[in-house]
Amino acid sequence: MIALIAVMVISGRYSYALNNYGFAQGDIGRAMFEFADIRSSLRAAIGYDEVSAIEAVVKQHEEVKVSFQESLEQVEHTIVSKGGRATYEEIIADLEEYWKLDTQIMELGATTDRELCKQAQDIALNELADVYNRIYENLEELLDVKVAEGNKLASTLSVLKWILAAIILAAIVAAMTLSMRIGVKIAKGIAIPLKNWETVWRLLQWEIYPVIFLK
């Protein structure tokens, strides 16, 4: 029973660690990559001078944006600390400003008109860049928090593993000791009546055959 409880506890904690730290780190890493890809496709949209190329990167931009938002939702489900929650909320707040500027730049500069492209590029450089950097840095910080928390939990699980192993070993020793005591008690319970019966039998022999018995 103790072994079963130990296995269930360790399995549960490892599952928790995998979902909230292992998979979460992958989700954050994917979100960071997708966020960088959003900026790249925006830059391409306001930099290309061919309509077909602009249309292609605009489509790519929208697809990656959706994928990024899905990844960020997955990240939210794995946040378990106050520090991580605060960082995530900062990211969400900055994203509101980022999407507004992103839409403004795309609507203005996704064209072959070089003058409009130049205006869009100026907004991207002077306004969007700072917001992008804040968000990306917070994503990095969130990743660092996950790595630190994951390492901490891994250390805790390592200690827990040895504690449970010691408990199981102690339980085995206790069970063996108890079994031996019970065995000795049972043996004595059998031996004493047998010894008493032997004494009775010898007395009976003495009464019936005293001469023979003495010989």
VENHU-V42812 format. One record per residue. RES is the residue in one small letter. SS is DSSP state (hx for helix, st for strand, lp for the rest). PHI is phi in whole degrees, -180 to 180 (NA if undefined). D_FIRST is the distance of its C-alpha to the first C-alpha in whole Angstrom. Layout:
RES&SS&PHI&D_FIRST, RES&SS&PHI&D_FIRST
//
This chain:
m&lp&NA&0, i&hx&-62&4, a&hx&-62&5, l&hx&-64&5, i&hx&-63&6, a&hx&-61&9, v&hx&-62&10, m&hx&-65&11, v&hx&-64&12, i&hx&-65&14, s&hx&-61&15, g&hx&-64&16, r&hx&-70&18, y&hx&-67&20, s&hx&-63&21, y&hx&-60&22, a&hx&-64&24, l&hx&-65&26, n&hx&-71&27, n&hx&-92&28, y&hx&-126&30, g&hx&-64&30, f&hx&-66&31, a&hx&-62&33, q&hx&-62&35, g&hx&-67&36, d&hx&-64&37, i&hx&-66&39, g&hx&-60&41, r&hx&-66&42, a&hx&-63&43, m&hx&-63&45, f&hx&-64&47, e&hx&-67&48, f&hx&-65&49, a&hx&-64&51, d&hx&-69&52, i&hx&-62&54, r&hx&-65&56, s&hx&-62&57, s&hx&-70&58, l&hx&-66&60, r&hx&-60&62, a&hx&-65&63, a&hx&-63&64, i&lp&-97&66, g&lp&-115&67, y&lp&-74&68, d&lp&-120&72, e&lp&-115&71, v&hx&-60&70, s&hx&-64&68, a&hx&-68&66, i&hx&-63&66, e&hx&-62&64, a&hx&-65&62, v&hx&-75&60, v&hx&-65&60, k&hx&-63&58, q&hx&-61&56, h&hx&-59&56, e&hx&-68&55, e&hx&-66&52, v&hx&-68&50, k&hx&-61&51, v&hx&-62&48, s&hx&-63&46, f&hx&-62&46, q&hx&-65&45, e&hx&-66&42, s&hx&-63&41, l&hx&-67&41, e&hx&-65&40, q&hx&-64&36, v&hx&-63&37, e&hx&-58&37, h&hx&-67&33, t&lp&-104&32, i&lp&-81&33, v&lp&-123&31, s&lp&-112&33, k&hx&-65&36, g&hx&-62&38, g&hx&-65&37, r&hx&-64&38, a&hx&-63&42, t&hx&-64&43, y&hx&-62&42, e&hx&-65&44, e&hx&-64&47, i&hx&-62&47, i&hx&-62&47, a&hx&-64&50, d&hx&-69&52, l&hx&-65&51, e&hx&-59&53, e&hx&-68&56, y&hx&-64&55, w&hx&-65&55, k&hx&-62&59, l&hx&-68&60, d&hx&-59&59, t&hx&-65&60, q&hx&-60&64, i&hx&-67&64, m&hx&-64&63, e&hx&-65&66, l&hx&-81&68, g&hx&-105&68, a&lp&-80&67, t&lp&-155&70, t&lp&-90&73, d&lp&-74&75, r&hx&-65&75, e&hx&-68&76, l&hx&-66&73, c&hx&-61&71, k&hx&-64&72, q&hx&-63&71, a&hx&-65&68, q&hx&-65&67, d&hx&-65&69, i&hx&-65&66, a&hx&-63&63, l&hx&-75&64, n&hx&-89&65, e&hx&-119&63, l&hx&-72&60, a&hx&-58&59, d&hx&-65&58, v&hx&-66&56, y&hx&-59&54, n&hx&-63&54, r&hx&-63&52, i&hx&-65&49, y&hx&-65&49, e&hx&-63&48, n&hx&-69&46, l&hx&-65&44, e&hx&-64&44, e&hx&-64&42, l&hx&-63&40, l&hx&-64&39, d&hx&-62&39, v&hx&-62&37, k&hx&-63&34, v&hx&-64&34, a&hx&-63&34, e&hx&-66&31, g&hx&-64&29, n&hx&-65&30, k&hx&-63&29, l&hx&-67&25, a&hx&-62&25, s&hx&-64&25, t&hx&-63&23, l&hx&-66&20, s&hx&-64&21, v&hx&-64&21, l&hx&-61&17, k&hx&-60&16, w&hx&-70&18, i&hx&-62&16, l&hx&-65&12, a&hx&-63&13, a&hx&-65&15, i&hx&-63&12, i&hx&-63&10, l&hx&-62&13, a&hx&-62&14, a&hx&-64&10, i&hx&-65&11, v&hx&-61&15, a&hx&-63&14, a&hx&-64&12, m&hx&-65&16, t&hx&-63&18, l&hx&-63&17, s&hx&-64&17, m&hx&-64&20, r&hx&-62&22, i&hx&-64&21, g&hx&-64&23, v&hx&-63&26, k&hx&-62&26, i&hx&-65&26, a&hx&-61&28, k&hx&-64&30, g&hx&-62&30, i&hx&-84&32, a&hx&-68&34, i&hx&-63&36, p&hx&-61&37, l&hx&-64&38, k&hx&-66&40, n&hx&-63&42, w&hx&-65&43, e&hx&-63&44, t&hx&-64&46, v&hx&-59&47, w&hx&-63&48, r&hx&-66&50, l&hx&-65&52, l&hx&-61&53, q&hx&-61&54, w&hx&-64&57, e&hx&-71&58, i&hx&-84&59, y&lp&-127&60, p&hx&-64&61, v&hx&-71&63, i&hx&-61&61, f&hx&-62&58, l&hx&-68&60, k&lp&-66&62
//
